[in-house]
Amino acid sequence: MGASSRTDLYFDARTTLDLAASYTFANGVGVYFNVKNLTDAPWRIYEGRRDRVIQQEYYDFTYEAGMKFTF
């Protein structure tokens, strides 16, 4: 917290969209695919007012794919 509300730090609202899909075959082998942060929403911190951004980070998309085995 700052000396006044004008110098307090705030995390800006952030909405992300993730997607996950998977499929399991009859033989117990499965595949999956995940994508995180499809909206490429920035992570932002501001001081006092939203127009006084002091930190902003972009993380782009994260992809993950793989296989699952059931024994």
Secondary structure, DSSP 8 states (H G I E B T S, - for coil): --SSGGG-EEE-------EEEEEE-TTSEEEEEEEE-TT---EEEEESSTT-EEEEE----EEEEEEEE--
